[in-house]
Amino acid sequence: MKESKLFKSLLATIIIVAISAPTIASAGARNDLKGVSVKVSYADLNLEKQEGAKALYRRLQQASKRACGYRGLKISGTVKRMIETQQCYREALSAAVENIDNERLTQIHSS
């Protein structure tokens, strides 16, 4: 029961806020990551072009990994921890894409 409740809380949505040019990746749902944020600047990118959207997506992927402490199984230590980290990463990345609300970026994320 305790484990199920903990697992649900760990899977809570990770917030990534997009404010004008810079965006912040935040991993506040997990206790060990509370207050963790990663700033992602994309003022130098043209999101009207596919290349610009792809570059931003790569930056968001890296920021989400950093915010969630993304590591492989050998470094994570347990399969459970690795799964939790992967879920955090997926939620953080999806939230970032959703908050930026750019059609090209959304298409890249969906493919």
DSSP file (Angstrom, degrees, kcal/mol; ACC not computed):
  #  RESIDUE AA STRUCTURE BP1 BP2  ACC     N-H-->O    O-->H-N    N-H-->O    O-->H-N    TCO  KAPPA ALPHA  PHI   PSI    X-CA   Y-CA   Z-CA
    1    1 A M     >        0   0    0      0, 0.0     4,-2.2     0, 0.0     5,-0.2   0.000 360.0 360.0 360.0 -48.8    0.0    0.0    0.0
    2    2 A K  H  >  +     0   0    0      1,-0.2     4,-2.5     2,-0.2     5,-0.2   0.912 360.0  51.2 -60.0 -43.0    2.8    2.4    1.0
    3    3 A E  H  > S+     0   0    0      1,-0.2     4,-2.7     2,-0.2    -1,-0.2   0.884 108.8  51.0 -63.9 -39.7    4.7    1.5   -2.1
    4    4 A S  H  > S+     0   0    0      2,-0.2     4,-2.3     1,-0.2    -1,-0.2   0.909 111.4  47.5 -64.4 -42.5    1.7    2.1   -4.4
    5    5 A K  H  X S+     0   0    0     -4,-2.2     4,-2.0     2,-0.2    -2,-0.2   0.909 113.5  48.0 -65.2 -42.3    1.1    5.6   -2.8
    6    6 A L  H  X S+     0   0    0     -4,-2.5     4,-2.1     2,-0.2    -2,-0.2   0.919 110.8  51.3 -63.1 -44.5    4.8    6.4   -3.2
    7    7 A F  H  X S+     0   0    0     -4,-2.7     4,-1.3     1,-0.2    -2,-0.2   0.910 109.5  50.3 -60.7 -43.3    4.9    5.3   -6.8
    8    8 A K  H  < S+     0   0    0     -4,-2.3     3,-0.3     1,-0.2    -1,-0.2   0.897 110.5  49.3 -62.5 -40.4    1.8    7.4   -7.6
    9    9 A S  H >< S+     0   0    0     -4,-2.0     3,-1.1     1,-0.2    -1,-0.2   0.858 108.7  53.2 -68.6 -32.7    3.4   10.5   -6.0
   10   10 A L  H 3< S+     0   0    0     -4,-2.1    -1,-0.2     1,-0.2    -2,-0.2   0.761 106.3  53.9 -71.1 -23.4    6.6    9.9   -8.0
   11   11 A L  T 3< S+     0   0    0     -4,-1.3    -1,-0.2    -3,-0.3    -2,-0.2   0.368  80.8 126.7 -91.9   5.0    4.6    9.7  -11.2
   12   12 A A  S <  S-     0   0    0     -3,-1.1    17,-0.2    -4,-0.2    18,-0.1  -0.214  75.5 -77.2 -60.1 155.5    3.0   13.1  -10.6
   13   13 A T        -     0   0    0     16,-0.1     2,-0.5     1,-0.1    -1,-0.1  -0.272  39.3-139.5 -61.4 135.0    3.3   15.6  -13.4
   14   14 A I        -     0   0    0     74,-0.2     2,-0.5    -3,-0.1    13,-0.2  -0.820  22.2-134.7 -92.8 130.9    6.6   17.4  -13.8
   15   15 A I        -     0   0    0     -2,-0.5    11,-1.8    11,-0.2     2,-0.5  -0.741  23.8-179.8 -96.4 130.8    6.2   21.0  -14.6
   16   16 A I  E     -A   25   0A   0     -2,-0.5     2,-0.5     9,-0.2     9,-0.2  -0.979  15.9-155.4-124.9 119.2    8.1   22.7  -17.3
   17   17 A V  E     -A   24   0A   0      7,-1.5     7,-2.5    -2,-0.5     2,-0.7  -0.793   3.3-154.9 -99.7 130.3    7.2   26.4  -17.7
   18   18 A A  E     +A   23   0A   0     -2,-0.5     2,-0.5     5,-0.2     5,-0.2  -0.909  16.6 175.0-104.7 114.4    7.7   28.2  -20.9
   19   19 A I        -     0   0    0      3,-1.6    81,-0.0    -2,-0.7    -2,-0.0  -0.956  57.5 -65.1-122.6 111.9    8.1   31.9  -20.4
   20   20 A S  S    S-     0   0    0     -2,-0.5    -1,-0.0     1,-0.2     0, 0.0  -0.196 114.1 -12.2  44.0-124.6    8.9   33.9  -23.6
   21   21 A A  S    S+     0   0    0     -3,-0.1    21,-0.8    20,-0.1    -1,-0.2   0.946 128.3  55.8 -74.2 -48.6   12.3   32.8  -24.9
   22   22 A P  E     - B   0  41A   0      0, 0.0    -3,-1.6     0, 0.0     2,-0.3  -0.524  66.6-163.6 -84.2 154.6   13.8   30.9  -21.9
   23   23 A T  E     -AB  18  40A   0     17,-2.8    17,-4.1    -5,-0.2     2,-0.5  -0.953  10.0-139.8-130.6 155.0   12.0   27.9  -20.4
   24   24 A I  E     -AB  17  39A   0     -7,-2.5    -7,-1.5    -2,-0.3     2,-0.6  -0.959   5.5-150.4-118.1 128.6   12.5   26.2  -17.1
   25   25 A A  E     -AB  16  38A   0     13,-3.1    13,-2.1    -2,-0.5     2,-0.4  -0.873  21.7-172.5 -95.6 123.6   12.4   22.5  -16.6
   26   26 A S  E     - B   0  37A   0    -11,-1.8     2,-0.4    -2,-0.6    11,-0.2  -0.959  22.6-169.9-123.6 135.2   11.2   21.6  -13.1
   27   27 A A        +     0   0    0      9,-2.2     9,-0.4    -2,-0.4     3,-0.3  -0.603  34.5 141.8-117.9  68.4   11.1   18.3  -11.4
   28   28 A G        +     0   0    0     -2,-0.4    -1,-0.1     6,-0.2     6,-0.1   0.577  52.6  74.3 -88.6 -10.4    9.1   19.1   -8.3
   29   29 A A  S    S+     0   0    0    -17,-0.2     2,-0.4    -3,-0.2    -1,-0.2   0.838  84.1  71.1 -75.6 -32.1    7.0   16.0   -8.0
   30   30 A R  S >  S-     0   0    0     -3,-0.3     3,-1.4     1,-0.1     4,-0.4  -0.707  80.3-136.2 -88.6 135.2    9.7   13.8   -6.7
   31   31 A N  G >  S+     0   0    0     -2,-0.4     3,-1.0     1,-0.3    -1,-0.1   0.870 103.9  51.2 -56.5 -41.5   10.9   14.5   -3.2
   32   32 A D  G 3  S+     0   0    0      1,-0.2    -1,-0.3    -3,-0.0    -4,-0.1   0.598 115.5  43.0 -75.6  -9.2   14.6   14.2   -4.0
   33   33 A L  G X  S+     0   0    0     -3,-1.4     3,-2.7    -6,-0.1    -6,-0.4   0.263  77.2 144.7-116.5   9.9   14.2   16.6   -6.9
   34   34 A K  T <  S+     0   0    0     -3,-1.0    -6,-0.2    -4,-0.4     3,-0.1  -0.269  77.2  10.3 -55.3 126.5   12.0   19.2   -5.3
   35   35 A G  T 3  S+     0   0    0      1,-0.3     2,-0.3     0, 0.0    -1,-0.3   0.454  90.6 142.4  83.9   1.2   13.0   22.6   -6.6
   36   36 A V    <   +     0   0    0     -3,-2.7    -9,-2.2    -9,-0.4     2,-0.3  -0.600  22.2 167.2 -76.0 130.8   15.2   21.2   -9.3
   37   37 A S  E     -B   26   0A   0     -2,-0.3     2,-0.4   -11,-0.2   -11,-0.3  -0.991  25.5-156.7-143.7 153.1   15.0   23.3  -12.5
   38   38 A V  E     -B   25   0A   0    -13,-2.1   -13,-3.1    -2,-0.3     2,-0.3  -0.987  18.4-138.1-131.5 121.1   16.9   23.5  -15.7
   39   39 A K  E     -B   24   0A   0     -2,-0.4     2,-0.5   -15,-0.3   -15,-0.3  -0.626  17.1-167.6 -81.2 133.7   16.8   26.7  -17.8
   40   40 A V  E     -B   23   0A   0    -17,-4.1   -17,-2.8    -2,-0.3     2,-0.4  -0.971   3.3-160.7-124.9 115.7   16.5   26.2  -21.5
   41   41 A S  E     +B   22   0A   0     -2,-0.5   -20,-0.1   -19,-0.3    18,-0.0  -0.776  21.5 163.5 -95.8 138.5   17.0   29.1  -23.8
   42   42 A Y    >   +     0   0    0    -21,-0.8     3,-1.6    -2,-0.4     5,-0.1   0.109  40.0 114.4-138.4  23.3   15.8   29.1  -27.4
   43   43 A A  T 3  S+     0   0    0      1,-0.3   -22,-0.0     3,-0.1    -1,-0.0   0.768  77.9  57.8 -63.8 -25.2   15.9   32.7  -28.3
   44   44 A D  T 3  S+     0   0    0    -23,-0.1     2,-0.3     2,-0.0    -1,-0.3   0.473  94.6  85.5 -84.2  -2.1   18.6   31.8  -30.9
   45   45 A L    <   -     0   0    0     -3,-1.6     2,-0.8     7,-0.0    -3,-0.1  -0.771  69.6-140.5-106.2 145.6   16.3   29.3  -32.7
   46   46 A N    >   -     0   0    0     -2,-0.3     3,-1.6     1,-0.1     6,-0.5  -0.884  14.7-170.7-100.3 103.5   13.8   29.9  -35.4
   47   47 A L  T 3  S+     0   0    0     -2,-0.8    57,-0.2     1,-0.3    58,-0.1   0.530  78.6  74.1 -75.8  -4.8   10.9   27.5  -34.5
   48   48 A E  T 3  S+     0   0    0     56,-0.1     2,-0.4    55,-0.1    -1,-0.3   0.651  91.9  68.2 -77.5 -15.5    9.3   28.2  -37.8
   49   49 A K  S <> S-     0   0    0     -3,-1.6     4,-2.0     1,-0.1     3,-0.2  -0.825  86.1-128.8-106.0 145.7   12.0   26.0  -39.4
   50   50 A Q  H  > S+     0   0    0     -2,-0.4     4,-2.5     1,-0.2     5,-0.2   0.867 108.8  55.7 -58.0 -40.1   12.2   22.2  -38.8
   51   51 A E  H  > S+     0   0    0      1,-0.2     4,-2.2     2,-0.2    -1,-0.2   0.896 107.5  48.9 -63.0 -40.3   15.9   22.5  -37.8
   52   52 A G  H  > S+     0   0    0     -6,-0.5     4,-2.2    -3,-0.2    -5,-0.2   0.910 112.0  47.9 -65.7 -42.9   15.1   25.1  -35.1
   53   53 A A  H  X S+     0   0    0     -4,-2.0     4,-2.4    -7,-0.4    -2,-0.2   0.889 111.7  50.4 -65.5 -39.4   12.3   22.9  -33.6
   54   54 A K  H  X S+     0   0    0     -4,-2.5     4,-2.2     2,-0.2    -2,-0.2   0.899 109.7  50.8 -64.8 -40.5   14.6   19.8  -33.7
   55   55 A A  H  X S+     0   0    0     -4,-2.2     4,-1.9     2,-0.2    -2,-0.2   0.913 111.2  48.0 -64.5 -41.9   17.4   21.8  -31.9
   56   56 A L  H  X S+     0   0    0     -4,-2.2     4,-2.7     1,-0.2    -2,-0.2   0.912 109.0  54.1 -64.3 -41.3   14.9   22.9  -29.2
   57   57 A Y  H  X S+     0   0    0     -4,-2.4     4,-2.3     1,-0.2    -2,-0.2   0.906 107.6  50.0 -60.4 -41.9   13.6   19.4  -28.8
   58   58 A R  H  X S+     0   0    0     -4,-2.2     4,-2.2     2,-0.2    -1,-0.2   0.900 110.8  50.0 -62.7 -40.1   17.1   18.1  -28.2
   59   59 A R  H  X S+     0   0    0     -4,-1.9     4,-2.5     1,-0.2    -2,-0.2   0.908 110.7  49.1 -64.5 -41.1   17.7   20.8  -25.6
   60   60 A L  H  X S+     0   0    0     -4,-2.7     4,-2.5     2,-0.2    -2,-0.2   0.871 108.8  53.6 -66.5 -36.2   14.4   19.9  -23.9
   61   61 A Q  H  X S+     0   0    0     -4,-2.3     4,-2.2    -5,-0.2    -2,-0.2   0.943 111.8  44.6 -61.3 -47.0   15.4   16.3  -23.8
   62   62 A Q  H  X S+     0   0    0     -4,-2.2     4,-2.5     1,-0.2    -2,-0.2   0.906 113.5  50.0 -65.1 -41.5   18.7   17.1  -22.1
   63   63 A A  H  X S+     0   0    0     -4,-2.5     4,-2.7     2,-0.2    -1,-0.2   0.903 110.6  49.9 -64.0 -41.1   17.0   19.5  -19.7
   64   64 A S  H  X S+     0   0    0     -4,-2.5     4,-1.8     2,-0.2    -1,-0.2   0.892 110.5  50.5 -65.0 -39.8   14.4   16.9  -18.8
   65   65 A K  H  X>S+     0   0    0     -4,-2.2     5,-2.7    -5,-0.2     4,-0.8   0.930 112.8  45.8 -62.9 -45.3   17.1   14.3  -18.2
   66   66 A R  H ><5S+     0   0    0     -4,-2.5     3,-0.8     1,-0.2    -2,-0.2   0.925 112.1  50.9 -63.8 -44.1   19.1   16.6  -16.0
   67   67 A A  H 3<5S+     0   0    0     -4,-2.7    -1,-0.2     1,-0.2    -2,-0.2   0.843 116.9  40.4 -63.0 -33.7   16.0   17.7  -14.0
   68   68 A C  H 3<5S-     0   0    0     -4,-1.8    -1,-0.2    -5,-0.2    -2,-0.2   0.457 108.7-118.6 -95.9  -1.9   15.0   14.0  -13.4
   69   69 A G  T <<5 -     0   0    0     -3,-0.8    -3,-0.2    -4,-0.8     2,-0.1   0.896  40.2-161.8  66.0  39.1   18.5   12.7  -12.7
   70   70 A Y      < +     0   0    0     -5,-2.7     2,-0.3    -6,-0.2    -1,-0.2  -0.340  21.9 155.0 -61.7 125.6   18.2   10.4  -15.7
   71   71 A R        -     0   0    0     -3,-0.1    15,-0.1    -2,-0.1    14,-0.1  -0.946  42.3 -98.6-144.7 163.3   20.7    7.5  -15.6
   72   72 A G     >  -     0   0    0     -2,-0.3     4,-2.7     1,-0.1     3,-0.4  -0.236  46.9 -94.3 -75.4 173.5   21.1    4.1  -16.9
   73   73 A L  H  > S+     0   0    0      1,-0.2     4,-2.3     2,-0.2     9,-0.1   0.874 122.4  57.3 -59.6 -41.2   20.3    1.0  -14.9
   74   74 A K  H  4 S+     0   0    0      1,-0.2    -1,-0.2     2,-0.2    -3,-0.0   0.884 115.8  36.0 -60.9 -38.0   23.9    0.5  -13.7
   75   75 A I  H  4 S+     0   0    0     -3,-0.4    -2,-0.2     1,-0.1    -1,-0.2   0.841 113.6  57.2 -83.6 -35.3   24.0    3.9  -12.2
   76   76 A S  H  < S-     0   0    0     -4,-2.7     2,-0.2     1,-0.1    -2,-0.2   0.867  91.8-148.7 -64.2 -37.0   20.4    3.9  -11.0
   77   77 A G     <  +     0   0    0     -4,-2.3     2,-0.3    -5,-0.2    -1,-0.1  -0.185  66.8  47.3  97.5 -42.3   21.0    0.8   -9.0
   78   78 A T  S  > S-     0   0    0     -2,-0.2     4,-2.0     1,-0.1     5,-0.1  -0.952  74.3-128.2-134.1 154.0   17.5   -0.7   -9.2
   79   79 A V  H  > S+     0   0    0     -2,-0.3     4,-2.6     1,-0.2     5,-0.2   0.895 111.6  55.7 -63.7 -39.8   15.0   -1.3  -12.0
   80   80 A K  H  > S+     0   0    0      1,-0.2     4,-2.3     2,-0.2    -1,-0.2   0.926 108.4  46.6 -59.3 -46.1   12.3    0.5  -10.0
   81   81 A R  H  > S+     0   0    0      1,-0.2     4,-2.2     2,-0.2    -1,-0.2   0.888 111.9  51.2 -64.5 -39.7   14.4    3.6   -9.7
   82   82 A M  H  X S+     0   0    0     -4,-2.0     4,-2.5     2,-0.2    -2,-0.2   0.910 110.4  48.7 -63.7 -42.6   15.3    3.5  -13.4
   83   83 A I  H  X S+     0   0    0     -4,-2.6     4,-2.3     2,-0.2    -2,-0.2   0.905 111.2  50.0 -64.3 -42.1   11.6    3.2  -14.3
   84   84 A E  H  X S+     0   0    0     -4,-2.3     4,-2.3     2,-0.2    -1,-0.2   0.904 111.7  48.3 -62.6 -41.4   10.7    6.1  -12.0
   85   85 A T  H  X S+     0   0    0     -4,-2.2     4,-2.5     2,-0.2    -2,-0.2   0.901 110.7  50.5 -66.8 -41.6   13.4    8.2  -13.6
   86   86 A Q  H  X S+     0   0    0     -4,-2.5     4,-2.5     2,-0.2    -2,-0.2   0.892 110.6  49.8 -63.1 -39.6   12.2    7.3  -17.1
   87   87 A Q  H  X S+     0   0    0     -4,-2.3     4,-2.5     2,-0.2     5,-0.2   0.917 110.1  50.6 -65.3 -43.2    8.6    8.2  -16.2
   88   88 A C  H  X S+     0   0    0     -4,-2.3     4,-2.7     1,-0.2    -2,-0.2   0.931 111.2  49.5 -57.2 -47.4    9.8   11.6  -14.7
   89   89 A Y  H  X S+     0   0    0     -4,-2.5     4,-2.6     2,-0.2     5,-0.2   0.925 111.0  48.1 -59.0 -48.8   11.7   12.3  -18.0
   90   90 A R  H  X S+     0   0    0     -4,-2.5     4,-2.3     1,-0.2    -1,-0.2   0.910 114.7  46.0 -61.6 -42.6    8.8   11.4  -20.2
   91   91 A E  H  X S+     0   0    0     -4,-2.5     4,-2.4     2,-0.2    -1,-0.2   0.900 113.0  49.2 -68.5 -40.6    6.4   13.6  -18.2
   92   92 A A  H  X S+     0   0    0     -4,-2.7     4,-2.1    -5,-0.2    -2,-0.2   0.924 113.4  46.7 -64.3 -44.2    8.9   16.5  -18.0
   93   93 A L  H  X S+     0   0    0     -4,-2.6     4,-2.4    -5,-0.2     5,-0.2   0.923 113.1  48.4 -65.0 -44.9    9.5   16.4  -21.7
   94   94 A S  H  X S+     0   0    0     -4,-2.3     4,-2.5    -5,-0.2    -1,-0.2   0.911 111.7  50.0 -61.8 -42.5    5.8   16.2  -22.6
   95   95 A A  H  X S+     0   0    0     -4,-2.4     4,-2.5     2,-0.2    -1,-0.2   0.889 110.1  50.9 -64.4 -38.8    5.0   19.1  -20.3
   96   96 A A  H  X S+     0   0    0     -4,-2.1     4,-2.1     2,-0.2     5,-0.2   0.938 111.7  46.5 -63.6 -47.1    7.7   21.2  -21.8
   97   97 A V  H  X>S+     0   0    0     -4,-2.4     4,-1.7     1,-0.2     5,-0.5   0.919 113.7  49.1 -61.5 -44.2    6.5   20.6  -25.3
   98   98 A E  H  <5S+     0   0    0     -4,-2.5    -1,-0.2     1,-0.2    -2,-0.2   0.906 111.5  48.9 -62.9 -42.7    2.9   21.3  -24.3
   99   99 A N  H  <5S+     0   0    0     -4,-2.5    -1,-0.2     1,-0.2    -2,-0.2   0.833 109.0  51.3 -70.3 -32.1    3.8   24.5  -22.6
  100  100 A I  H  <5S-     0   0    0     -4,-2.1    -1,-0.2    -5,-0.2    -2,-0.2   0.846  91.3-160.5 -72.6 -32.6    5.8   25.8  -25.5
  101  101 A D  T  <5 +     0   0    0     -4,-1.7     2,-0.5    -5,-0.2    -3,-0.1   0.934  28.9 152.2  54.8  58.7    2.9   25.1  -27.7
  102  102 A N     >< -     0   0    0     -5,-0.5     4,-2.7     1,-0.1     5,-0.2  -0.985  43.4-142.2-120.5 128.7    4.6   25.0  -31.1
  103  103 A E  H  > S+     0   0    0     -2,-0.5     4,-2.2     1,-0.2     5,-0.2   0.891 101.0  47.2 -58.6 -44.3    3.2   22.9  -33.9
  104  104 A R  H  > S+     0   0    0    -57,-0.2     4,-2.2     2,-0.2    -1,-0.2   0.920 113.2  48.8 -64.5 -43.4    6.5   21.8  -35.3
  105  105 A L  H  > S+     0   0    0      1,-0.2     4,-2.3     2,-0.2    -2,-0.2   0.910 110.8  50.8 -62.9 -42.7    7.8   20.9  -31.8
  106  106 A T  H  X S+     0   0    0     -4,-2.7     4,-2.2     1,-0.2    -1,-0.2   0.890 109.0  51.5 -62.1 -40.7    4.7   18.9  -31.0
  107  107 A Q  H  X S+     0   0    0     -4,-2.2     4,-1.3    -5,-0.2    -1,-0.2   0.903 109.7  49.4 -63.7 -41.2    5.0   17.0  -34.3
  108  108 A I  H  < S+     0   0    0     -4,-2.2     3,-0.3     1,-0.2    -2,-0.2   0.927 112.7  47.7 -62.5 -44.6    8.6   16.1  -33.5
  109  109 A H  H  < S+     0   0    0     -4,-2.3    -2,-0.2     1,-0.2    -1,-0.2   0.865 111.6  50.7 -65.1 -36.5    7.6   14.9  -30.0
  110  110 A S  H  <        0   0    0     -4,-2.2    -1,-0.2     1,-0.2    -2,-0.2   0.722 360.0 360.0 -75.4 -21.7    4.6   12.9  -31.3
  111  111 A S     <        0   0    0     -4,-1.3    -1,-0.2    -3,-0.3    -2,-0.2   0.496 360.0 360.0 -84.1 360.0    6.7   11.0  -33.9
